[in-house]
Amino acid sequence: MEQLMKVGEVARHFRETKLSGLKPPQEFFDHRQLSRPKDLNEATSRITYNTRHFSGNYLLVIAILAVYAMLTNPLLLISLAFLAGGFAAINKFAPEPMQVGNHVITQKSLYIALFVIGLPLLYLGSPVSTFFWLVGSSAILILGHACLMEPGVESEYAGIEGV
């Protein structure tokens, strides 16, 4: 129960800090602010400003891409569910050794069986290539958007503090 409260606290903190900064779709997809940067300095300054300005939206893009990657790779989804479900089931239903016939089944032997079956299944699900696809596609989308979006008028006053 205590762990569940910690998860709730982390989720609330994440929502308050990151997701509260979500910009509306009209601002995020404003095609009138799209332009090619003149040089590398302008591209770098745009990326710096826009990654801070649209950080909540970019986290949402990464989350959507991660869900898409999991849904299009069913073997990875099945293997992760098998490992997580097996781990939870062993913790819940087999905390103490059991006698089955002449054999004593311990929690350690159940974990070994879970990993002997689950890890090759996970390997076949290719999590490494899915991870690198997620990193690459996120980087292309986010850096492309951040580079092409002109900063708004408020960016001119970002360095000036109120008197």
C-alpha positions in Angstrom: 0.0 0.0 0.0 2.9 2.3 0.8 4.4 1.7 -2.6 1.1 2.6 -4.3 1.1 5.9 -2.4 4.6 6.6 -3.6 3.6 5.9 -7.2 0.6 8.3 -6.8 2.9 11.0 -5.4 5.4 10.6 -8.3 2.5 10.7 -10.8 1.0 13.8 -9.2 4.5 15.5 -9.2 5.0 14.6 -12.8 1.6 16.0 -13.8 2.2 19.2 -11.9 5.7 19.9 -13.2 5.8 18.5 -16.8 2.2 18.1 -18.0 1.1 21.4 -16.7 3.4 23.0 -19.3 1.5 21.5 -22.2 0.9 24.1 -24.9 -2.4 24.0 -26.8 -2.3 22.2 -30.2 -3.0 25.5 -32.0 0.3 26.8 -30.7 2.2 23.5 -31.1 1.1 23.0 -34.7 1.0 26.7 -35.8 2.1 26.5 -39.4 2.5 30.3 -39.6 5.6 30.1 -37.4 7.4 27.6 -39.5 10.5 28.8 -41.3 13.9 27.6 -42.2 16.6 28.9 -39.9 19.2 31.2 -41.6 22.3 29.6 -40.1 23.4 27.1 -37.5 23.4 29.7 -34.7 19.7 30.5 -35.3 18.9 26.8 -35.5 20.7 26.2 -32.2 18.9 29.1 -30.4 15.6 27.9 -31.7 16.2 24.3 -30.5 17.3 25.6 -27.1 14.2 27.8 -26.7 11.6 25.4 -28.2 12.8 22.4 -26.2 12.2 24.3 -23.0 9.0 26.0 -24.2 7.4 22.8 -25.6 8.9 20.3 -23.2 5.5 18.9 -22.1 4.4 18.5 -25.7 7.6 16.7 -26.6 7.2 14.3 -23.6 3.7 13.5 -25.0 5.2 12.9 -28.5 7.7 10.4 -26.9 4.9 8.7 -25.0 2.8 8.3 -28.1 5.7 6.9 -30.1 6.5 4.5 -27.2 2.9 3.2 -27.2 3.0 2.9 -31.0 6.2 0.9 -30.8 4.8 -1.4 -28.2 1.6 -2.0 -30.1 3.4 -2.7 -33.4 5.7 -5.2 -31.7 3.3 -7.7 -30.1 6.1 -10.2 -29.2 7.8 -7.6 -27.1 4.5 -6.7 -25.5 3.8 -10.3 -24.7 7.2 -11.0 -23.3 7.2 -7.9 -21.1 3.7 -8.8 -19.9 4.8 -12.4 -19.2 7.9 -11.3 -17.2 6.0 -8.6 -15.2 3.0 -10.9 -14.6 5.2 -13.8 -13.6 7.2 -11.7 -11.2 4.0 -10.3 -9.6 2.4 -13.8 -9.5 5.5 -15.4 -7.8 5.6 -12.6 -5.2 1.9 -12.9 -4.5 1.2 -16.6 -4.6 4.5 -18.3 -3.7 6.3 -16.4 -1.0 7.0 -19.6 0.9 8.4 -22.9 -0.4 5.8 -25.5 -1.5 5.8 -29.3 -1.4 4.6 -30.8 -4.7 4.9 -34.6 -4.6 8.5 -35.3 -3.7 9.8 -31.9 -4.9 10.1 -28.7 -2.9 9.5 -25.6 -5.1 11.1 -22.4 -3.8 10.6 -18.9 -4.9 14.2 -19.0 -6.3 13.4 -21.9 -8.6 10.3 -20.2 -9.8 12.3 -17.1 -10.7 14.9 -19.2 -12.5 12.1 -20.9 -14.5 10.5 -17.5 -15.3 13.8 -16.0 -16.6 14.7 -19.2 -18.5 11.5 -18.8 -20.4 11.1 -15.0 -20.4 14.5 -13.8 -21.3 14.7 -15.7 -24.7 11.2 -14.6 -25.4 12.2 -11.0 -24.6 15.3 -11.4 -26.8 13.1 -12.4 -29.7 10.9 -9.3 -29.1 14.0 -7.2 -29.9 13.8 -4.5 -27.2 17.1 -3.0 -28.2 16.1 -2.2 -31.8 12.7 -0.9 -30.5 14.5 1.4 -28.0 16.8 2.8 -30.7 13.9 3.3 -33.1 12.1 5.2 -30.3 15.2 7.3 -29.7 15.8 8.0 -33.4 12.3 8.8 -34.3 11.8 11.0 -31.3 15.0 12.9 -32.0 14.1 13.5 -35.6 10.6 14.7 -34.8 11.5 16.8 -31.8 14.7 18.4 -33.3 12.9 19.0 -36.6 10.0 20.7 -35.0 12.2 22.7 -32.6 14.5 23.8 -35.4 11.7 24.9 -37.8 9.4 26.7 -35.3 10.2 30.4 -34.9 10.2 31.4 -31.2 7.3 33.7 -30.2 7.5 37.3 -29.2 7.8 36.3 -25.5 11.2 34.7 -26.3 12.6 38.2 -26.7 11.8 39.0 -23.1 12.8 35.7 -21.6 16.1 37.1 -20.3 14.6 40.2 -18.9 13.4 39.9 -15.3 10.6 41.9 -13.9 11.5 45.1 -12.0 
